[in-house]
Structures are given as C-alpha cells and as structure tokens.
C-alpha cells in the first residue's frame, strides 16, 4: 500500500474531515471552544496512531528517515550557533539584567512539496499540526525537541546535549526497526516527534525545510529583593 492509498483509507479520511470540520466551526464560533479544541487534540493523536500502524520500515523509508535526520541536525546546529551569537551580541551591547536567548526549530510551516500526498486536505491538516492554526500539539510548542535551546551566562548546552540529551552521540531509534536503524544516530528530536507529538512518521519523512525562531529575553530589578535579606527567616509574621 503506497502513501496516497494510506491517507485515503476511510478511517483516516473520515477522521481528518472531522478535524477540519471542527476547526471550521471553531473559526466561525459555531462550536464550544474548549470542547472543540479537546476534540481536535484527541483526534490528532488517534490519526497519528492509525497512520503509524501502517508504517513498515524498509530501505526506501530508511533512506527518507536518514535524510530527514541529517537535514534536521544541520538546522538545529545552525539554530544553536545563531542563538549563541544573538546572546553574545546582546551582552556585548551592554543590555542590562539577566539576558537569555532562546532558539527554537520547527518543521517548515510550508507543506513539503516533495510529500507524495498533495491535496487540499493534507495542506490544511499540516497547518493544524504545525501550529499555524492554534496550538493543538503542546509538546511541539517549543519546537522539535520540546524545549528549544536556551543560552545564558549560567548555561550553554553543548551540541551533543542539544542533539542527544547527553554528551555522547546517541541513537534515539525507539519504535523503529532496530536493525535497520542501528547506525542512524537518530536525534532526540526525531524521537520526540515520533513518540511524544501528534505528528505521524508519514507527516515528517519528507520534510527538508525548517523554520527557526530566536528570541531575546532580559529581566532586571529596580529594587532589592526580599530574599536577599539575610534576616529573612527571622521575620516575625505576627507583627
């Protein structure tokens, strides 16, 4: 069964239409907001489970997964470098307070041109999944690795920490064919997308473009914080 046939299975098609119809009603205030949002969140997870059950790793999909993993790795490392540069520039410019730069890497907001399924339904579903329409995938809010990359004077994550959550090159291939993926060095972000978000493997295999967001935060006080008082624990709260 090819990918177009999988996405046109009645159970997939009906579920996606229900998701899109609910979103249409939410846009026009014809649906209870909370109930509509919760339905879409649950339906997206159900859709993912149905699609992933149809996935069987073979050499063709292995190649696609390798290409996705490498493209994602390149962009995450670029995001890390640009976030550090943003932080360093802010500090060099004398920005006051506790400065922090935060970088986030997202799957491209534009629906992948190379995806074999090119329908209006697929494009609209992509907008719902990637956050262009509301936030239906909470663990994707900070990007592909669920926590982004934070840079401050207290901490700058290493490349391997960002990519693998430890200092050694790793292989986050849980859920995939262990033998076919044993040398792939899959990133934690791939594991996060596959295991913890509503994206099906059929959604991201053809993604090669990404969106990077970098924000700069600063916080400073114009007063002495009470916790800085050495006699804090001796205060008589009954006075």
N, C-alpha and C positions, 0 to 999 in steps of 0.2 A: 504494500500500500504506500503510495507516494504522499508527499506532504499536502498537496491540494486535496487529495481524497480524504486524508485525516481531518483537515479543517472543515470538510463538507459532510462529515458524519452527522447524522441527525442530532445526536446528543450534544455535539459541540456547537453546531449551528443554532439550535434552539436556545441553548444557554447564552450564547453571545448576543442573540437577538433580544433576549430578555434583559440582559445587562444594558444594552444600548437603548432599549425602550424605557427602562427605568431612568437612565441618565437623561433622556429626552423629557420625561415627565418632571424630573427634578429641575431641569433648566427652565421649565415653564410653571414651576410652583404648583404642579398638579399631583405631587406625591409628598407624603410626610418626610421631611428631610432626614431625620435620624433613621427612620425605617428604611428609606431608600439607600442611604449610604451603607448601612449594615448589610442590606441585601447584596449590594454590589461587591462589598468586601468578601462575603462568604461565597458568592457566585464565582468570583475571580479565582479563589482557591480551588473550588470544585472544577472549574475549567482547567486549571493547571494540572490537577490530579488526573483528569480524564486524558489530557494530551500526553502527559509524561508516561502514562501506562502504555501508550502506543509507540514509545521510543525504544528502539533496539539499536544499541551501539554496533556499528560496523566500520569498515575502513573509510567509507565516504563521510560518515558523521564524525569519525575520529579526526579527519583532516579539517573539517569545519570547526570543530572544537579547538584544535590546536591553533588555527588561525585566529579565532576569537580570543583565546587566552593570550596570545602574543600581542595582538592589537591592543587589548585591554592593559596589558603590562606596560607597554610603551607609553600609553596615555596616563596611567597612574603615576609613573615615574616623572613624566613631564609635569603633571599637576603638582607633585611634591616639590619639584625644583622651583616652579613658578610661585608656589606658596611661600617657600623659604625666601625667595627674592623679594616678594611683597612685604614680608615681615621685616627683613633686613633694611629695606628702603624706608619703611616707616620709622624704625628705630634710629636710623642714620639722620632722618629729617627732624628728629627731636620730638616725636609725638609723645605726649605726656601719658602717664598712667601705665597700667598693665596692658601691654599690647599682645594681641593674639591674631594670627592669620589662620583662616580655615579654608582648606581646599576640598572640593567635592567633585567626584567624577560620576557622570550619569551616562547611561546609554543614550545615543543620539536621539534628540526629540523628533527628528525626521525619520519617517518609516523607512527601513532599509530597502533600497532599490533592488538589491540582489535577492531579497526574500522571494521564494517561488510563489507565494500566495500574494497576489496584487489585486485586492478587492477593496471596495469602499468600506466594507465591514471590518476587514483586517486593519485598515488605516485608522479607523475610529477606535477600535479596540486598543491599538498601540497608544493613542492619545490618553486613554483611560489608564492603561498600565503605567505609562512613564511619568504620570503626574501633571501632564498638560491640562487635564481636566480633574480638578480636585486632588485629594491625597488618599487614594484607596489602598496604597501599599505602604504602611507606616515604616517598615524596616528598610524601605528604599528612600526615605525622606532625606537622608544624609548621603545618598549615593550608593554605588555598587557594593561597597564594603561595610555599609550600615553605620559607619562612624566618621567617615571622611578622614582628613589629615589635618591635625592641629599643630601649629608651630608657635612656641612662646619661649621666653627665657628659661622657663623651668623644664621644658621638654621638647625635643625634636625627634620624632620617630625615625628610625633607620629605614632604609629601603626594604630590607627583608621583613622588618616588623610591619610595615605597611602592606607588603605583598602577601606575607605568610603568617603574620602574627607571632613570629619568633625570629631569632637571629640566623637561623639556618634556612636554606632553600628547602621548601616542603612540597607536598603534593596533595592538595585537598580534593581527592577524587572519590570521596564517599558518594555512593549512589550510582556511580558509573561502573562500567565493566572494568574490574581491577586489572585484568591482564592487558587489555588494550590501552589503558591509560596509565600504566605503571611508570612510564618515563616522561610523562607530560608536564610535570611540575605545575599542576593547576593552581591558580591563585585562590586565596581565601575568598576573594570577591566572587569568583565563579561558584564556589560552594555556597556562598550567601545567596546569590541569585537563584541557584538551583534548589536549595534546601529550605530557605527561610523567607522567600518572597513569593509573590503571585505570578512571577514570570515562569512560563514553561520553557524547557530547553529548546522547543521549536520556535520560541519567540526571539531568543538571543543568538542562536547559532550563526545567523547571517549578519549580525551587527559588526560593522568595522569602523563606524564613526561614533564619536562621543562628544558630550558637552561637558565642559569644565567650568566650575563656578568657584571663585576665590573671593572671600570677604575678609575685611579687616575690622577687628573689634578692639576697642580700648575702654578702660574703666579706671577712673581715679576719684579720690575723695577730696572734698574741700574741708574736712573735719577729721578729728581724731576719733577713731572707732572705739567704742566702749570696751571691746575685747582686748584692746591694747593696754587697758588699765591693770597694773599689777595687783591691785587690791580688789579686783572684780569679784572673787569668791568670798570676800569678807563683807560685801554689802548687806546691810540689814534691810530686807524687803518689807519689813513691818513699819519702818519709819514713815 
